[in-house]
C-alpha cells in the first residue's frame, strides 16, 4: 500500500513550545511538539516535526 502524502502542514511557533500539525491525504494527522528556540526557531520547527 502506498503511504499517504502530507497535504497540509501547520506551525505554531510560540515563546515556550513549537507545535507542528500534519494532515495526510487520507485524513490521518500527526501532531508534534518541541521546546522553542528563540535564537534559531528553525531548530524547534525541525525538532517538533520529527
mmCIF file of the N, C-alpha and C atoms, coordinates in Angstrom:
data_MODEL
# 
_entry.id   MODEL 
# 
loop_
_atom_site.group_PDB 
_atom_site.id 
_atom_site.type_symbol 
_atom_site.label_atom_id 
_atom_site.label_alt_id 
_atom_site.label_comp_id 
_atom_site.label_asym_id 
_atom_site.label_entity_id 
_atom_site.label_seq_id 
_atom_site.pdbx_PDB_ins_code 
_atom_site.Cartn_x 
_atom_site.Cartn_y 
_atom_site.Cartn_z 
_atom_site.occupancy 
_atom_site.B_iso_or_equiv 
_atom_site.pdbx_formal_charge 
_atom_site.auth_seq_id 
_atom_site.auth_comp_id 
_atom_site.auth_asym_id 
_atom_site.auth_atom_id 
_atom_site.pdbx_PDB_model_num 
ATOM 1   N N  . UNK A 1 1  ? 0.844  -1.179 0.000  1.00 0.00 ? 1  UNK A N  1 
ATOM 2   C CA . UNK A 1 1  ? 0.000  0.000  0.000  1.00 0.00 ? 1  UNK A CA 1 
ATOM 3   C C  . UNK A 1 1  ? 0.889  1.242  0.000  1.00 0.00 ? 1  UNK A C  1 
ATOM 4   N N  . UNK A 1 2  ? 0.532  2.227  -0.786 1.00 0.00 ? 2  UNK A N  1 
ATOM 5   C CA . UNK A 1 2  ? 1.276  3.474  -0.873 1.00 0.00 ? 2  UNK A CA 1 
ATOM 6   C C  . UNK A 1 2  ? 1.024  4.325  0.371  1.00 0.00 ? 2  UNK A C  1 
ATOM 7   N N  . UNK A 1 3  ? 2.089  4.934  0.900  1.00 0.00 ? 3  UNK A N  1 
ATOM 8   C CA . UNK A 1 3  ? 1.938  5.837  2.041  1.00 0.00 ? 3  UNK A CA 1 
ATOM 9   C C  . UNK A 1 3  ? 1.196  7.096  1.613  1.00 0.00 ? 3  UNK A C  1 
ATOM 10  N N  . UNK A 1 4  ? 0.367  7.608  2.504  1.00 0.00 ? 4  UNK A N  1 
ATOM 11  C CA . UNK A 1 4  ? -0.364 8.849  2.232  1.00 0.00 ? 4  UNK A CA 1 
ATOM 12  C C  . UNK A 1 4  ? 0.601  10.026 2.332  1.00 0.00 ? 4  UNK A C  1 
ATOM 13  N N  . UNK A 1 5  ? 0.494  10.948 1.402  1.00 0.00 ? 5  UNK A N  1 
ATOM 14  C CA . UNK A 1 5  ? 1.356  12.131 1.407  1.00 0.00 ? 5  UNK A CA 1 
ATOM 15  C C  . UNK A 1 5  ? 0.756  13.225 2.282  1.00 0.00 ? 5  UNK A C  1 
ATOM 16  N N  . UNK A 1 6  ? 1.629  14.052 2.838  1.00 0.00 ? 6  UNK A N  1 
ATOM 17  C CA . UNK A 1 6  ? 1.188  15.189 3.641  1.00 0.00 ? 6  UNK A CA 1 
ATOM 18  C C  . UNK A 1 6  ? 0.598  16.242 2.714  1.00 0.00 ? 6  UNK A C  1 
ATOM 19  N N  . UNK A 1 7  ? -0.608 16.705 3.020  1.00 0.00 ? 7  UNK A N  1 
ATOM 20  C CA . UNK A 1 7  ? -1.289 17.715 2.222  1.00 0.00 ? 7  UNK A CA 1 
ATOM 21  C C  . UNK A 1 7  ? -1.303 19.081 2.902  1.00 0.00 ? 7  UNK A C  1 
ATOM 22  N N  . UNK A 1 8  ? -1.295 19.085 4.239  1.00 0.00 ? 8  UNK A N  1 
ATOM 23  C CA . UNK A 1 8  ? -1.355 20.339 4.993  1.00 0.00 ? 8  UNK A CA 1 
ATOM 24  C C  . UNK A 1 8  ? -0.343 20.270 6.122  1.00 0.00 ? 8  UNK A C  1 
ATOM 25  N N  . UNK A 1 9  ? 0.386  21.371 6.339  1.00 0.00 ? 9  UNK A N  1 
ATOM 26  C CA . UNK A 1 9  ? 1.290  21.462 7.474  1.00 0.00 ? 9  UNK A CA 1 
ATOM 27  C C  . UNK A 1 9  ? 1.009  22.785 8.174  1.00 0.00 ? 9  UNK A C  1 
ATOM 28  N N  . UNK A 1 10 ? 0.758  22.723 9.482  1.00 0.00 ? 10 UNK A N  1 
ATOM 29  C CA . UNK A 1 10 ? 0.557  23.927 10.271 1.00 0.00 ? 10 UNK A CA 1 
ATOM 30  C C  . UNK A 1 10 ? 1.654  24.040 11.313 1.00 0.00 ? 10 UNK A C  1 
ATOM 31  N N  . UNK A 1 11 ? 2.072  25.263 11.603 1.00 0.00 ? 11 UNK A N  1 
ATOM 32  C CA . UNK A 1 11 ? 3.122  25.507 12.594 1.00 0.00 ? 11 UNK A CA 1 
ATOM 33  C C  . UNK A 1 11 ? 2.656  26.605 13.537 1.00 0.00 ? 11 UNK A C  1 
ATOM 34  N N  . UNK A 1 12 ? 2.827  26.360 14.838 1.00 0.00 ? 12 UNK A N  1 
ATOM 35  C CA . UNK A 1 12 ? 2.584  27.377 15.861 1.00 0.00 ? 12 UNK A CA 1 
ATOM 36  C C  . UNK A 1 12 ? 3.895  27.550 16.616 1.00 0.00 ? 12 UNK A C  1 
ATOM 37  N N  . UNK A 1 13 ? 4.649  28.586 16.278 1.00 0.00 ? 13 UNK A N  1 
ATOM 38  C CA . UNK A 1 13 ? 5.939  28.845 16.916 1.00 0.00 ? 13 UNK A CA 1 
ATOM 39  C C  . UNK A 1 13 ? 5.723  29.842 18.047 1.00 0.00 ? 13 UNK A C  1 
ATOM 40  N N  . UNK A 1 14 ? 5.548  29.316 19.245 1.00 0.00 ? 14 UNK A N  1 
ATOM 41  C CA . UNK A 1 14 ? 5.287  30.155 20.405 1.00 0.00 ? 14 UNK A CA 1 
ATOM 42  C C  . UNK A 1 14 ? 6.547  30.449 21.193 1.00 0.00 ? 14 UNK A C  1 
ATOM 43  N N  . UNK A 1 15 ? 6.382  31.164 22.289 1.00 0.00 ? 15 UNK A N  1 
ATOM 44  C CA . UNK A 1 15 ? 7.513  31.543 23.117 1.00 0.00 ? 15 UNK A CA 1 
ATOM 45  C C  . UNK A 1 15 ? 8.111  30.400 23.907 1.00 0.00 ? 15 UNK A C  1 
ATOM 46  N N  . UNK A 1 16 ? 7.295  29.414 24.279 1.00 0.00 ? 16 UNK A N  1 
ATOM 47  C CA . UNK A 1 16 ? 7.770  28.289 25.082 1.00 0.00 ? 16 UNK A CA 1 
ATOM 48  C C  . UNK A 1 16 ? 7.850  27.003 24.280 1.00 0.00 ? 16 UNK A C  1 
ATOM 49  N N  . UNK A 1 17 ? 6.803  26.702 23.522 1.00 0.00 ? 17 UNK A N  1 
ATOM 50  C CA . UNK A 1 17 ? 6.743  25.462 22.744 1.00 0.00 ? 17 UNK A CA 1 
ATOM 51  C C  . UNK A 1 17 ? 6.439  25.776 21.281 1.00 0.00 ? 17 UNK A C  1 
ATOM 52  N N  . UNK A 1 18 ? 6.927  24.904 20.389 1.00 0.00 ? 18 UNK A N  1 
ATOM 53  C CA . UNK A 1 18 ? 6.615  24.980 18.965 1.00 0.00 ? 18 UNK A CA 1 
ATOM 54  C C  . UNK A 1 18 ? 5.856  23.721 18.600 1.00 0.00 ? 18 UNK A C  1 
ATOM 55  N N  . UNK A 1 19 ? 4.707  23.887 17.958 1.00 0.00 ? 19 UNK A N  1 
ATOM 56  C CA . UNK A 1 19 ? 3.855  22.765 17.572 1.00 0.00 ? 19 UNK A CA 1 
ATOM 57  C C  . UNK A 1 19 ? 3.790  22.670 16.053 1.00 0.00 ? 19 UNK A C  1 
ATOM 58  N N  . UNK A 1 20 ? 3.767  21.447 15.544 1.00 0.00 ? 20 UNK A N  1 
ATOM 59  C CA . UNK A 1 20 ? 3.522  21.213 14.123 1.00 0.00 ? 20 UNK A CA 1 
ATOM 60  C C  . UNK A 1 20 ? 2.347  20.260 13.994 1.00 0.00 ? 20 UNK A C  1 
ATOM 61  N N  . UNK A 1 21 ? 1.632  20.399 12.899 1.00 0.00 ? 21 UNK A N  1 
ATOM 62  C CA . UNK A 1 21 ? 0.426  19.607 12.654 1.00 0.00 ? 21 UNK A CA 1 
ATOM 63  C C  . UNK A 1 21 ? 0.442  19.227 11.181 1.00 0.00 ? 21 UNK A C  1 
ATOM 64  N N  . UNK A 1 22 ? 0.476  17.926 10.897 1.00 0.00 ? 22 UNK A N  1 
ATOM 65  C CA . UNK A 1 22 ? 0.500  17.428 9.528  1.00 0.00 ? 22 UNK A CA 1 
ATOM 66  C C  . UNK A 1 22 ? -0.786 16.662 9.247  1.00 0.00 ? 22 UNK A C  1 
ATOM 67  N N  . UNK A 1 23 ? -1.469 16.990 8.151  1.00 0.00 ? 23 UNK A N  1 
ATOM 68  C CA . UNK A 1 23 ? -2.662 16.264 7.723  1.00 0.00 ? 23 UNK A CA 1 
ATOM 69  C C  . UNK A 1 23 ? -2.315 15.569 6.411  1.00 0.00 ? 23 UNK A C  1 
ATOM 70  N N  . UNK A 1 24 ? -2.514 14.257 6.381  1.00 0.00 ? 24 UNK A N  1 
ATOM 71  C CA . UNK A 1 24 ? -2.211 13.475 5.184  1.00 0.00 ? 24 UNK A CA 1 
ATOM 72  C C  . UNK A 1 24 ? -3.424 13.409 4.271  1.00 0.00 ? 24 UNK A C  1 
ATOM 73  N N  . UNK A 1 25 ? -3.188 13.005 3.028  1.00 0.00 ? 25 UNK A N  1 
ATOM 74  C CA . UNK A 1 25 ? -4.264 12.980 2.035  1.00 0.00 ? 25 UNK A CA 1 
ATOM 75  C C  . UNK A 1 25 ? -5.373 11.999 2.390  1.00 0.00 ? 25 UNK A C  1 
ATOM 76  N N  . UNK A 1 26 ? -5.090 11.016 3.251  1.00 0.00 ? 26 UNK A N  1 
ATOM 77  C CA . UNK A 1 26 ? -6.128 10.064 3.648  1.00 0.00 ? 26 UNK A CA 1 
ATOM 78  C C  . UNK A 1 26 ? -6.909 10.530 4.884  1.00 0.00 ? 26 UNK A C  1 
ATOM 79  N N  . UNK A 1 27 ? -6.606 11.748 5.389  1.00 0.00 ? 27 UNK A N  1 
ATOM 80  C CA . UNK A 1 27 ? -7.328 12.306 6.527  1.00 0.00 ? 27 UNK A CA 1 
ATOM 81  C C  . UNK A 1 27 ? -6.666 12.074 7.872  1.00 0.00 ? 27 UNK A C  1 
ATOM 82  N N  . UNK A 1 28 ? -5.672 11.201 7.930  1.00 0.00 ? 28 UNK A N  1 
ATOM 83  C CA . UNK A 1 28 ? -4.977 10.991 9.202  1.00 0.00 ? 28 UNK A CA 1 
ATOM 84  C C  . UNK A 1 28 ? -4.096 12.206 9.497  1.00 0.00 ? 28 UNK A C  1 
ATOM 85  N N  . UNK A 1 29 ? -3.727 12.375 10.769 1.00 0.00 ? 29 UNK A N  1 
ATOM 86  C CA . UNK A 1 29 ? -2.906 13.526 11.125 1.00 0.00 ? 29 UNK A CA 1 
ATOM 87  C C  . UNK A 1 29 ? -1.907 13.162 12.209 1.00 0.00 ? 29 UNK A C  1 
ATOM 88  N N  . UNK A 1 30 ? -0.866 13.976 12.307 1.00 0.00 ? 30 UNK A N  1 
ATOM 89  C CA . UNK A 1 30 ? 0.194  13.807 13.295 1.00 0.00 ? 30 UNK A CA 1 
ATOM 90  C C  . UNK A 1 30 ? 0.463  15.176 13.903 1.00 0.00 ? 30 UNK A C  1 
ATOM 91  N N  . UNK A 1 31 ? 0.632  15.210 15.224 1.00 0.00 ? 31 UNK A N  1 
ATOM 92  C CA . UNK A 1 31 ? 0.950  16.450 15.931 1.00 0.00 ? 31 UNK A CA 1 
ATOM 93  C C  . UNK A 1 31 ? 2.301  16.278 16.605 1.00 0.00 ? 31 UNK A C  1 
ATOM 94  N N  . UNK A 1 32 ? 3.163  17.286 16.482 1.00 0.00 ? 32 UNK A N  1 
ATOM 95  C CA . UNK A 1 32 ? 4.470  17.260 17.134 1.00 0.00 ? 32 UNK A CA 1 
ATOM 96  C C  . UNK A 1 32 ? 4.644  18.478 18.016 1.00 0.00 ? 32 UNK A C  1 
ATOM 97  N N  . UNK A 1 33 ? 5.519  18.354 19.006 1.00 0.00 ? 33 UNK A N  1 
ATOM 98  C CA . UNK A 1 33 ? 5.748  19.454 19.952 1.00 0.00 ? 33 UNK A CA 1 
ATOM 99  C C  . UNK A 1 33 ? 7.215  19.417 20.364 1.00 0.00 ? 33 UNK A C  1 
ATOM 100 N N  . UNK A 1 34 ? 7.830  20.606 20.438 1.00 0.00 ? 34 UNK A N  1 
ATOM 101 C CA . UNK A 1 34 ? 9.214  20.721 20.892 1.00 0.00 ? 34 UNK A CA 1 
ATOM 102 C C  . UNK A 1 34 ? 9.389  22.066 21.583 1.00 0.00 ? 34 UNK A C  1 
ATOM 103 N N  . UNK A 1 35 ? 10.419 22.156 22.397 1.00 0.00 ? 35 UNK A N  1 
ATOM 104 C CA . UNK A 1 35 ? 10.717 23.415 23.069 1.00 0.00 ? 35 UNK A CA 1 
ATOM 105 C C  . UNK A 1 35 ? 11.169 24.437 22.032 1.00 0.00 ? 35 UNK A C  1 
ATOM 106 N N  . UNK A 1 36 ? 10.662 25.663 22.134 1.00 0.00 ? 36 UNK A N  1 
ATOM 107 C CA . UNK A 1 36 ? 11.057 26.727 21.209 1.00 0.00 ? 36 UNK A CA 1 
ATOM 108 C C  . UNK A 1 36 ? 12.509 27.121 21.445 1.00 0.00 ? 36 UNK A C  1 
ATOM 109 N N  . UNK A 1 37 ? 13.117 27.679 20.396 1.00 0.00 ? 37 UNK A N  1 
ATOM 110 C CA . UNK A 1 37 ? 14.494 28.138 20.464 1.00 0.00 ? 37 UNK A CA 1 
ATOM 111 C C  . UNK A 1 37 ? 14.538 29.549 19.874 1.00 0.00 ? 37 UNK A C  1 
ATOM 112 N N  . UNK A 1 38 ? 14.498 30.592 20.714 1.00 0.00 ? 38 UNK A N  1 
ATOM 113 C CA . UNK A 1 38 ? 14.442 31.966 20.204 1.00 0.00 ? 38 UNK A CA 1 
ATOM 114 C C  . UNK A 1 38 ? 15.633 32.349 19.316 1.00 0.00 ? 38 UNK A C  1 
ATOM 115 N N  . UNK A 1 39 ? 16.792 31.720 19.530 1.00 0.00 ? 39 UNK A N  1 
ATOM 116 C CA . UNK A 1 39 ? 17.971 32.036 18.725 1.00 0.00 ? 39 UNK A CA 1 
ATOM 117 C C  . UNK A 1 39 ? 17.877 31.454 17.317 1.00 0.00 ? 39 UNK A C  1 
ATOM 118 N N  . UNK A 1 40 ? 17.202 30.314 17.165 1.00 0.00 ? 40 UNK A N  1 
ATOM 119 C CA . UNK A 1 40 ? 17.065 29.670 15.848 1.00 0.00 ? 40 UNK A CA 1 
ATOM 120 C C  . UNK A 1 40 ? 15.773 28.858 15.833 1.00 0.00 ? 40 UNK A C  1 
ATOM 121 N N  . UNK A 1 41 ? 14.686 29.504 15.474 1.00 0.00 ? 41 UNK A N  1 
ATOM 122 C CA . UNK A 1 41 ? 13.370 28.854 15.504 1.00 0.00 ? 41 UNK A CA 1 
ATOM 123 C C  . UNK A 1 41 ? 13.294 27.676 14.536 1.00 0.00 ? 41 UNK A C  1 
ATOM 124 N N  . UNK A 1 42 ? 14.145 27.663 13.509 1.00 0.00 ? 42 UNK A N  1 
ATOM 125 C CA . UNK A 1 42 ? 14.126 26.533 12.572 1.00 0.00 ? 42 UNK A CA 1 
ATOM 126 C C  . UNK A 1 42 ? 14.458 25.223 13.276 1.00 0.00 ? 42 UNK A C  1 
ATOM 127 N N  . UNK A 1 43 ? 15.282 25.261 14.316 1.00 0.00 ? 43 UNK A N  1 
ATOM 128 C CA . UNK A 1 43 ? 15.590 24.044 15.078 1.00 0.00 ? 43 UNK A CA 1 
ATOM 129 C C  . UNK A 1 43 ? 14.351 23.520 15.796 1.00 0.00 ? 43 UNK A C  1 
ATOM 130 N N  . UNK A 1 44 ? 13.553 24.407 16.357 1.00 0.00 ? 44 UNK A N  1 
ATOM 131 C CA . UNK A 1 44 ? 12.330 23.996 17.044 1.00 0.00 ? 44 UNK A CA 1 
ATOM 132 C C  . UNK A 1 44 ? 11.324 23.424 16.057 1.00 0.00 ? 44 UNK A C  1 
ATOM 133 N N  . UNK A 1 45 ? 11.218 24.038 14.877 1.00 0.00 ? 45 UNK A N  1 
ATOM 134 C CA . UNK A 1 45 ? 10.307 23.516 13.855 1.00 0.00 ? 45 UNK A CA 1 
ATOM 135 C C  . UNK A 1 45 ? 10.762 22.134 13.415 1.00 0.00 ? 45 UNK A C  1 
ATOM 136 N N  . UNK A 1 46 ? 12.051 21.981 13.166 1.00 0.00 ? 46 UNK A N  1 
ATOM 137 C CA . UNK A 1 46 ? 12.595 20.672 12.775 1.00 0.00 ? 46 UNK A CA 1 
ATOM 138 C C  . UNK A 1 46 ? 12.334 19.635 13.864 1.00 0.00 ? 46 UNK A C  1 
ATOM 139 N N  . UNK A 1 47 ? 12.660 19.963 15.107 1.00 0.00 ? 47 UNK A N  1 
ATOM 140 C CA . UNK A 1 47 ? 12.501 19.007 16.208 1.00 0.00 ? 47 UNK A CA 1 
ATOM 141 C C  . UNK A 1 47 ? 11.042 18.627 16.435 1.00 0.00 ? 47 UNK A C  1 
ATOM 142 N N  . UNK A 1 48 ? 10.132 19.560 16.279 1.00 0.00 ? 48 UNK A N  1 
ATOM 143 C CA . UNK A 1 48 ? 8.724  19.240 16.511 1.00 0.00 ? 48 UNK A CA 1 
ATOM 144 C C  . UNK A 1 48 ? 8.116  18.432 15.367 1.00 0.00 ? 48 UNK A C  1 
ATOM 145 N N  . UNK A 1 49 ? 8.788  18.402 14.233 1.00 0.00 ? 49 UNK A N  1 
ATOM 146 C CA . UNK A 1 49 ? 8.247  17.658 13.088 1.00 0.00 ? 49 UNK A CA 1 
ATOM 147 C C  . UNK A 1 49 ? 8.837  16.259 12.957 1.00 0.00 ? 49 UNK A C  1 
ATOM 148 N N  . UNK A 1 50 ? 9.689  15.868 13.867 1.00 0.00 ? 50 UNK A N  1 
ATOM 149 C CA . UNK A 1 50 ? 10.314 14.533 13.811 1.00 0.00 ? 50 UNK A CA 1 
ATOM 150 C C  . UNK A 1 50 ? 9.456  13.488 14.470 1.00 0.00 ? 50 UNK A C  1 
# 
